[in-house]
Amino acid sequence: MAEVEDLNERAGMAELRRLQDKYRRQNIANDRARELLEEDLNSGRYSEDQADEISRSFEQSCRDVLDGIQDEIEAHRRSYNLPGTATHWTDA
């Protein structure tokens, strides 16, 4: 079902909500993947050094993706002159 933008709503708010939702969904996906990765790393298949490297690489990848979405959000805020910072919505 498509979200209908209220005609009186400030320009750009529907897209901002979409981007914020994208960030939240990616964060949830990262958390789920992290749980699966931790199970795999704790299985004993990897040496401690390998497990540390895999974990570091995974966390960096998660940060890179979330940072990219955050950059999209901030660029959108600037282009529509929308107030606020991301900290009030990232703790979903």
Buried (B, 14 or more C-beta within 10 A) or exposed (E): EEEEEEEEEEEBBBBBBEBBEEBBEBBEEBEEEBEEBEEEBEEEEBEEEEBEEBBEEBEEEBEEBBEEBBEBBBEBBEEEEBEEEBEEBBEE
